[in-house]
Amino acid sequence: MSLLPYDVQLKRVSGQEDILLPQKMSAAASGFDLHAAVSEPIVLNPGERQLIPTGFALSMPPELEAQIRPRSGLAYKHGITTLNSPGTIDADYRGEVKVLLINHGQEPFTIQRNERIAQMVFQLVPQIQLTEVDELTETVRGAGGFGHTVDNWLLS
């Protein structure tokens, strides 16, 4: 099955020409690694959050969104993750891509220039039409939520 690629354009932010552009680290990877475009090392203390620039902006077709997700290695080894995960980049945004990182670890973590800090995954955005109605269709689950299906499983 052959799928045509979507054209996503990247533009470097002025002064960030040495920052690596997003890249897949293996042929089957779904995410493109993003690199820190910090001018000097930034220390992220436990519980602290920082908005980290990546040195590029992008333009993508309206049927796509880009999601910013944590890197599993940083999360596992250091407790570093993205605070709004996944972060969403809408197709009409043209500013520099930035990553909101937080340190959930117990030690300070230093972010170096060009360090891989997150990954970007592209997703299709379906066209949705919302319709207001007086009644919704019924299901077995109904309005049960927040553990409802687990509670019903335990009772059966």
N, CA, C and O of each residue as an XYZ file, in Angstrom:
624
protein
N       0.847     -1.175      0.000
C       0.000      0.000      0.000
C       0.888      1.231      0.000
O       1.740      1.395      0.874
N       0.689      2.073     -0.961
C       1.511      3.264     -1.090
C       0.686      4.512     -0.771
O      -0.366      4.739     -1.369
N       1.159      5.295      0.147
C       0.497      6.545      0.494
C       1.353      7.705      0.015
O       2.572      7.706      0.185
N       0.708      8.682     -0.578
C       1.444      9.873     -0.988
C       1.815     10.689      0.241
O       1.008     10.797      1.164
N       2.991     11.257      0.282
C       3.375     12.046      1.456
C       2.666     13.397      1.473
O       2.331     13.955      0.428
N       2.448     13.903      2.667
C       1.930     15.252      2.843
C       3.108     16.208      2.843
O       4.160     15.900      3.404
N       2.942     17.355      2.223
C       4.017     18.339      2.153
C       3.969     19.239      3.386
O       3.034     20.022      3.554
N       4.960     19.128      4.230
C       5.105     19.993      5.408
C       6.387     20.784      5.212
O       7.466     20.217      5.043
N       6.253     22.093      5.238
C       7.403     22.971      5.012
C       7.976     23.432      6.354
O       7.239     23.730      7.294
N       9.306     23.482      6.417
C      10.005     23.950      7.614
C      10.785     25.214      7.279
O      11.366     25.331      6.200
N      10.791     26.146      8.202
C      11.578     27.371      8.040
C      12.392     27.573      9.307
O      11.852     27.599     10.413
N      13.703     27.716      9.128
C      14.569     27.966     10.285
C      14.333     29.374     10.828
O      14.091     30.315     10.072
N      14.407     29.497     12.131
C      14.366     30.803     12.769
C      15.744     31.431     12.594
O      16.762     30.758     12.754
N      15.775     32.695     12.271
C      17.039     33.397     12.058
C      17.959     33.237     13.269
O      17.533     33.390     14.414
N      19.211     32.932     12.997
C      20.199     32.751     14.056
C      20.261     31.337     14.606
O      21.057     31.050     15.500
N      19.419     30.446     14.071
C      19.372     29.066     14.574
C      19.806     28.061     13.502
O      19.371     26.909     13.514
N      20.650     28.493     12.591
C      21.044     27.645     11.463
C      21.792     26.379     11.882
O      21.832     25.411     11.122
N      22.380     26.370     13.065
C      23.101     25.184     13.522
C      22.205     24.165     14.226
O      22.648     23.057     14.527
N      20.953     24.532     14.489
C      20.037     23.608     15.162
C      19.545     22.573     14.155
O      19.121     22.917     13.052
N      19.606     21.324     14.542
C      19.142     20.246     13.674
C      17.641     20.368     13.458
O      16.889     20.630     14.397
N      17.214     20.178     12.225
C      15.787     20.166     11.926
C      15.191     18.851     12.427
O      15.923     17.888     12.654
N      13.858     18.803     12.603
C      13.236     17.553     13.065
C      13.648     16.380     12.181
O      13.727     16.498     10.958
N      13.904     15.261     12.824
C      14.326     14.080     12.077
C      13.883     12.813     12.785
O      13.828     12.745     14.013
N      13.565     11.795     11.958
C      13.238     10.485     12.495
C      14.550      9.772     12.815
O      15.520      9.866     12.062
N      14.567      9.071     13.922
C      15.787      8.382     14.329
C      15.827      6.933     13.849
O      16.837      6.252     14.023
N      14.736      6.457     13.248
C      14.739      5.147     12.595
C      13.719      5.189     11.463
O      12.840      6.050     11.442
N      13.840      4.270     10.540
C      12.982      4.267      9.357
C      11.502      4.104      9.707
O      10.646      4.654      9.014
N      11.191      3.369     10.756
C       9.798      3.109     11.115
C       9.287      4.003     12.247
O       8.166      3.819     12.722
N      10.091      4.960     12.676
C       9.664      5.857     13.754
C       8.462      6.679     13.312
O       8.393      7.111     12.161
N       7.520      6.896     14.215
C       6.361      7.737     13.891
C       6.627      9.194     14.231
O       5.982     10.089     13.684
N       7.575      9.438     15.134
C       7.854     10.797     15.566
C       9.167     11.337     15.031
O      10.120     10.597     14.790
N       9.186     12.657     14.852
C      10.392     13.386     14.473
C      10.967     14.019     15.733
O      10.273     14.774     16.414
N      12.218     13.724     16.051
C      12.830     14.311     17.240
C      13.043     15.805     17.057
O      13.441     16.264     15.986
N      12.771     16.559     18.122
C      12.952     18.005     18.140
C      14.147     18.348     19.007
O      14.409     17.678     20.006
N      14.876     19.395     18.628
C      16.108     19.774     19.297
C      15.977     21.145     19.952
O      15.276     22.023     19.450
N      16.654     21.311     21.067
C      16.601     22.561     21.829
C      17.414     23.643     21.139
O      18.587     23.449     20.820
N      16.774     24.786     20.913
C      17.455     25.938     20.319
C      17.700     26.982     21.409
O      17.367     28.156     21.249
N      18.285     26.534     22.515
C      18.590     27.444     23.622
C      19.925     28.121     23.352
O      20.839     27.503     22.807
N      20.039     29.377     23.729
C      21.289     30.106     23.480
C      22.377     29.703     24.468
O      23.564     29.778     24.149
N      21.985     29.283     25.646
C      22.919     28.765     26.658
C      22.209     27.659     27.419
O      20.980     27.596     27.393
N      22.944     26.786     28.098
C      22.288     25.695     28.829
C      21.247     26.231     29.811
O      21.445     27.266     30.447
N      20.151     25.516     29.917
C      19.083     25.874     30.851
C      18.958     24.757     31.876
O      18.823     23.586     31.518
N      19.002     25.124     33.145
C      18.819     24.150     34.218
C      17.340     24.133     34.588
O      16.751     25.156     34.937
N      16.769     22.950     34.499
C      15.374     22.740     34.857
C      15.362     22.018     36.206
O      15.662     20.827     36.288
N      15.014     22.749     37.251
C      14.992     22.173     38.600
C      13.744     21.325     38.804
O      12.763     21.493     38.079
N      13.763     20.411     39.781
C      12.579     19.591     40.047
C      11.344     20.470     40.243
O      11.377     21.448     40.990
N      10.258     20.110     39.563
C       9.012     20.855     39.654
C       8.948     22.083     38.767
O       7.892     22.707     38.661
N      10.047     22.444     38.131
C      10.087     23.647     37.300
C       9.707     23.322     35.863
O       9.941     22.216     35.376
N       9.114     24.313     35.189
C       8.767     24.174     33.777
C       9.375     25.327     33.002
O       9.555     26.424     33.529
N       9.691     25.056     31.728
C      10.273     26.061     30.832
C       9.766     25.833     29.422
O       9.554     24.697     28.996
N       9.576     26.927     28.707
C       9.217     26.868     27.301
C      10.516     26.890     26.499
O      11.255     27.874     26.534
N      10.793     25.808     25.778
C      12.058     25.628     25.076
C      11.847     25.797     23.573
O      11.044     25.075     22.981
N      12.559     26.743     22.943
C      12.432     26.929     21.494
C      13.110     25.792     20.732
O      14.013     25.132     21.248
N      12.652     25.573     19.481
C      13.226     24.510     18.647
C      13.951     25.034     17.420
O      14.593     24.263     16.708
N      13.858     26.353     17.157
C      14.597     26.932     16.042
C      13.946     26.813     14.684
O      14.585     27.096     13.671
N      12.665     26.394     14.632
C      11.985     26.302     13.335
C      10.494     26.603     13.492
O       9.921     26.482     14.574
N       9.896     26.996     12.382
C       8.449     27.126     12.256
C       8.039     26.195     11.123
O       8.885     25.725     10.363
N       6.733     25.927     11.011
C       6.303     25.021      9.954
C       4.998     25.465      9.325
O       4.254     26.277      9.876
N       4.748     24.910      8.162
C       3.502     25.114      7.434
C       3.056     23.745      6.956
O       3.806     23.029      6.294
N       1.824     23.389      7.300
C       1.315     22.068      6.904
C      -0.091     22.217      6.336
O      -0.760     23.220      6.586
N      -0.540     21.225      5.574
C      -1.880     21.287      4.999
C      -2.946     21.264      6.105
O      -2.695     20.757      7.198
N      -4.133     21.814      5.820
C      -5.168     21.925      6.847
C      -5.696     20.589      7.368
O      -6.331     20.552      8.422
N      -5.448     19.503      6.659
C      -5.930     18.207      7.155
C      -4.974     17.561      8.162
O      -5.205     16.434      8.602
N      -3.897     18.274      8.529
C      -2.935     17.761      9.504
C      -2.886     18.623     10.752
O      -3.229     19.805     10.729
N      -2.458     18.014     11.826
C      -2.016     18.697     13.036
C      -0.696     18.053     13.425
O      -0.414     16.915     13.049
N       0.108     18.783     14.176
C       1.330     18.199     14.723
C       1.158     18.099     16.231
O       0.714     19.046     16.879
N       1.510     16.952     16.778
C       1.427     16.751     18.222
C       2.840     16.683     18.792
O       3.702     15.976     18.269
N       3.062     17.425     19.864
C       4.353     17.410     20.552
C       4.225     16.467     21.739
O       3.363     16.636     22.601
N       5.094     15.481     21.762
C       5.026     14.429     22.784
C       6.379     14.287     23.484
O       7.408     14.701     22.949
N       6.370     13.700     24.681
C       7.629     13.487     25.399
C       8.523     12.468     24.699
O       8.058     11.647     23.908
N       9.795     12.539     25.004
C      10.724     11.476     24.611
C      10.768     10.482     25.762
O      10.989     10.868     26.910
N      10.562      9.223     25.466
C      10.473      8.217     26.526
C      11.765      8.109     27.334
O      11.718      7.897     28.545
N      12.913      8.251     26.679
C      14.188      8.157     27.403
C      14.362      9.257     28.427
O      14.816      8.996     29.541
N      14.011     10.485     28.071
C      14.105     11.602     29.029
C      13.126     11.407     30.180
O      13.448     11.693     31.333
N      11.930     10.920     29.863
C      10.933     10.694     30.908
C      11.396      9.602     31.871
O      11.305      9.762     33.088
N      11.887      8.506     31.328
C      12.296      7.376     32.162
C      13.556      7.674     32.979
O      13.597      7.409     34.180
N      14.566      8.215     32.334
C      15.850      8.424     33.003
C      15.892      9.648     33.905
O      16.596      9.642     34.915
N      15.140     10.713     33.555
C      15.284     11.977     34.276
C      13.969     12.580     34.765
O      13.989     13.574     35.490
N      12.828     12.003     34.386
C      11.540     12.577     34.787
C      11.179     13.822     33.998
O      10.344     14.612     34.440
N      11.798     14.014     32.828
C      11.527     15.181     31.984
C      10.430     14.813     30.997
O      10.535     13.811     30.290
N       9.377     15.624     30.951
C       8.264     15.343     30.049
C       7.660     16.652     29.559
O       8.023     17.731     30.028
N       6.741     16.544     28.619
C       6.037     17.733     28.143
C       4.826     17.939     29.042
O       4.109     16.993     29.367
N       4.611     19.183     29.435
C       3.552     19.477     30.397
C       2.170     19.352     29.779
O       1.277     18.777     30.402
N       1.966     19.861     28.598
C       0.670     19.729     27.918
C       0.814     18.651     26.855
O       1.085     18.933     25.688
N       0.629     17.425     27.282
C       0.948     16.317     26.396
C      -0.299     15.584     25.950
O      -1.059     15.124     26.802
N      -0.547     15.453     24.658
C       0.299     16.041     23.632
C      -0.052     17.507     23.399
O      -1.214     17.904     23.475
N       0.964     18.288     23.118
C       0.743     19.673     22.712
C       0.299     19.663     21.256
O       0.753     18.830     20.470
N      -0.577     20.574     20.899
C      -1.112     20.612     19.541
C      -0.604     21.820     18.793
O      -0.647     22.940     19.304
N      -0.119     21.597     17.572
C       0.216     22.683     16.660
C      -0.822     22.621     15.540
O      -0.877     21.656     14.778
N      -1.635     23.658     15.458
C      -2.670     23.724     14.429
C      -2.054     24.072     13.081
O      -0.985     24.678     13.010
N      -2.739     23.683     12.019
C      -2.237     23.885     10.661
C      -2.068     25.360     10.294
O      -1.297     25.680      9.389
N      -2.764     26.253     10.972
C      -2.648     27.676     10.628
C      -1.640     28.435     11.490
O      -1.509     29.649     11.340
N      -0.925     27.756     12.388
C       0.093     28.404     13.229
C       1.393     28.536     12.447
O       1.846     27.579     11.820
N       1.992     29.725     12.486
C       3.226     29.963     11.738
C       4.384     30.441     12.620
O       5.438     30.809     12.103
N       4.203     30.439     13.920
C       5.279     30.858     14.812
C       6.270     29.739     15.075
O       6.086     28.607     14.628
N       7.319     30.073     15.806
C       8.323     29.064     16.160
C       7.695     27.987     17.036
O       6.932     28.280     17.957
N       8.027     26.746     16.733
C       7.574     25.630     17.553
C       8.371     25.647     18.851
O       9.601     25.694     18.838
N       7.659     25.607     19.968
C       8.286     25.573     21.289
C       7.709     24.414     22.076
O       6.577     23.990     21.842
N       8.492     23.908     23.004
C       8.103     22.742     23.787
C       8.069     23.126     25.259
O       9.053     23.637     25.793
N       6.939     22.882     25.917
C       6.804     23.152     27.343
C       7.257     21.921     28.117
O       6.534     20.929     28.211
N       8.471     22.001     28.673
C       9.037     20.875     29.423
C       8.859     21.107     30.916
O       8.857     22.245     31.387
N       8.710     20.007     31.655
C       8.661     20.053     33.112
C       9.551     18.946     33.663
O       9.676     17.873     33.072
N      10.155     19.227     34.789
C      11.016     18.254     35.456
C      10.232     17.621     36.602
O      10.034     18.241     37.647
N       9.790     16.386     36.398
C       9.119     15.627     37.451
C      10.119     14.757     38.215
O       9.730     13.986     39.092
N      11.400     14.881     37.883
C      12.434     14.096     38.547
C      12.824     14.706     39.892
O      12.220     15.671     40.359
N      13.849     14.117     40.496
C      14.312     14.569     41.810
C      15.600     15.361     41.738
O      16.056     15.895     42.749
N      16.198     15.445     40.547
C      17.467     16.153     40.355
C      17.304     17.239     39.303
O      16.464     17.111     38.412
N      18.094     18.309     39.392
C      18.092     19.305     38.312
C      18.533     18.641     37.006
O      19.345     17.716     37.011
N      17.992     19.123     35.902
C      18.334     18.599     34.579
C      18.749     19.763     33.704
O      18.046     20.772     33.634
N      19.892     19.631     33.031
C      20.402     20.699     32.178
C      20.087     20.393     30.717
O      20.420     19.327     30.199
N      19.436     21.356     30.068
C      19.092     21.244     28.648
C      20.177     21.962     27.859
O      20.399     23.160     28.035
N      20.847     21.217     26.991
C      21.934     21.748     26.179
C      21.424     22.126     24.784
O      20.412     21.601     24.320
N      22.121     23.021     24.140
C      21.796     23.395     22.761
C      21.871     22.164     21.857
O      22.822     21.386     21.941
N      20.886     21.992     21.010
C      20.771     20.887     20.047
C      20.452     19.542     20.689
O      20.502     18.514     20.013
N      20.127     19.528     21.973
C      19.734     18.280     22.634
C      18.327     17.886     22.186
O      17.462     18.744     22.009
N      18.109     16.601     22.006
C      16.774     16.109     21.650
C      15.876     16.221     22.884
O      16.172     15.656     23.937
N      14.769     16.965     22.733
C      13.938     17.257     23.915
C      12.513     16.721     23.822
O      11.853     16.573     24.850
N      12.030     16.432     22.640
C      10.649     15.966     22.467
C      10.537     15.353     21.088
O      11.513     15.293     20.340
N       9.338     14.898     20.757
C       9.105     14.390     19.413
C       7.805     14.973     18.874
O       6.894     15.318     19.627
N       7.748     15.073     17.556
C       6.594     15.633     16.875
C       5.993     14.555     15.976
O       6.677     13.977     15.132
N       4.695     14.296     16.176
C       3.980     13.293     15.407
C       2.844     13.996     14.677
O       2.108     14.782     15.274
N       2.703     13.714     13.395
C       1.637     14.311     12.591
C       0.425     13.395     12.588
O       0.553     12.174     12.501
N      -0.751     14.000     12.684
C      -2.004     13.255     12.694
C      -2.995     13.908     11.731
O      -2.973     15.121     11.526
N      -3.856     13.087     11.149
C      -4.936     13.610     10.325
C      -6.013     14.199     11.227
O      -6.295     13.673     12.303
N      -6.607     15.289     10.777
C      -7.683     15.945     11.514
C      -8.966     15.784     10.701
O      -9.099     16.384      9.635
N      -9.904     14.986     11.190
C     -11.140     14.796     10.430
C     -11.993     16.064     10.446
O     -11.947     16.844     11.397
N     -12.761     16.256      9.393
C     -13.716     17.358      9.358
C     -14.942     16.921     10.155
O     -15.555     15.898      9.852
N     -15.291     17.696     11.165
C     -16.374     17.343     12.080
C     -17.468     18.395     12.002
O     -17.184     19.592     11.957
N     -18.708     17.950     11.987
C     -19.842     18.867     12.074
C     -20.563     18.571     13.377
O     -21.080     17.469     13.560
N     -20.604     19.537     14.285
C     -21.309     19.377     15.556
C     -22.768     19.765     15.360
O     -23.072     20.787     14.745
N     -23.662     18.941     15.887
C     -25.096     19.187     15.758
C     -25.721     19.129     17.144
O     -25.575     18.135     17.855
N     -26.417     20.193     17.525
C     -27.117     20.212     18.807
C     -28.410     19.413     18.675
O     -29.151     19.581     17.707
N     -28.681     18.533     19.662
C     -29.901     17.726     19.677
C     -30.530     17.787     21.063
O     -29.880     18.190     22.028
N     -31.787     17.390     21.159
C     -32.471     17.363     22.463
C     -32.158     16.091     23.238
O     -32.120     16.108     24.468
N     -31.932     14.984     22.527
C     -31.635     13.694     23.148
C     -30.499     13.014     22.399
O     -30.365     13.166     21.185
N     -29.685     12.265     23.127
C     -28.603     11.488     22.526
C     -29.037     10.035     22.372
O     -29.937      9.576     23.075
N     -28.406      9.317     21.462
C     -28.682      7.888     21.345
C     -28.219      7.207     22.620
O     -27.261      7.652     23.252
N     -28.895      6.130     23.003
C     -28.581      5.434     24.253
C     -27.573      4.317     24.005
O     -27.524      3.722     22.929
N     -26.760      4.047     25.048
C     -25.801      2.942     25.028
C     -25.898      2.193     26.341
O     -26.517      2.684     27.284
N     -25.301      1.019     26.423
C     -25.282      0.258     27.667
C     -24.532      1.050     28.744
O     -24.948      1.067     29.903
N     -23.466      1.683     28.376
C     -22.653      2.444     29.338
C     -23.388      3.674     29.845
O     -23.310      3.999     31.030
N     -24.088      4.349     28.974
C     -24.804      5.554     29.379
C     -23.844      6.655     29.789
O     -22.860      6.917     29.098
N     -24.131      7.308     30.924
C     -23.335      8.447     31.387
C     -22.207      8.034     32.331
O     -21.540      8.899     32.898
N     -21.981      6.748     32.510
C     -20.933      6.297     33.428
C     -19.552      6.686     32.927
O     -19.227      6.508     31.754
N     -18.747      7.218     33.834
C     -17.396      7.626     33.466
C     -16.464      7.574     34.664
O     -16.877      7.185     35.757
N     -15.229      7.957     34.472
C     -14.224      8.026     35.540
C     -14.162      6.727     36.330
O     -14.389      6.712     37.540
N     -13.853      5.645     35.640
C     -13.708      4.348     36.289
C     -14.958      3.502     36.234
O     -14.980      2.389     36.758
N     -15.983      4.008     35.618
C     -17.257      3.297     35.550
C     -17.114      1.911     34.928
O     -17.672      0.945     35.449
N     -16.378      1.794     33.824
C     -16.270      0.496     33.155
C     -15.471     -0.481     34.007
O     -15.754     -1.679     33.993
N     -14.486      0.000     34.742
C     -13.713     -0.878     35.629
C     -14.594     -1.352     36.777
O     -14.571     -2.530     37.135
N     -15.384     -0.424     37.364
C     -16.288     -0.810     38.465
C     -17.296     -1.843     38.002
O     -17.554     -2.805     38.724
N     -17.883     -1.674     36.804
C     -18.843     -2.658     36.298
C     -18.178     -3.997     36.044
O     -18.787     -5.039     36.287
N     -16.956     -3.996     35.565
C     -16.223     -5.240     35.321
C     -16.007     -5.978     36.630
O     -16.154     -7.199     36.685
N     -15.653     -5.240     37.703
C     -15.403     -5.872     38.992
C     -16.676     -6.450     39.588
O     -16.614     -7.441     40.316
N     -17.836     -5.850     39.296
C     -19.096     -6.317     39.844
C     -19.652     -7.508     39.090
O     -20.503     -8.220     39.623
N     -19.205     -7.747     37.880
C     -19.786     -8.845     37.093
C     -19.080    -10.145     37.334
O     -19.447    -11.164     36.750
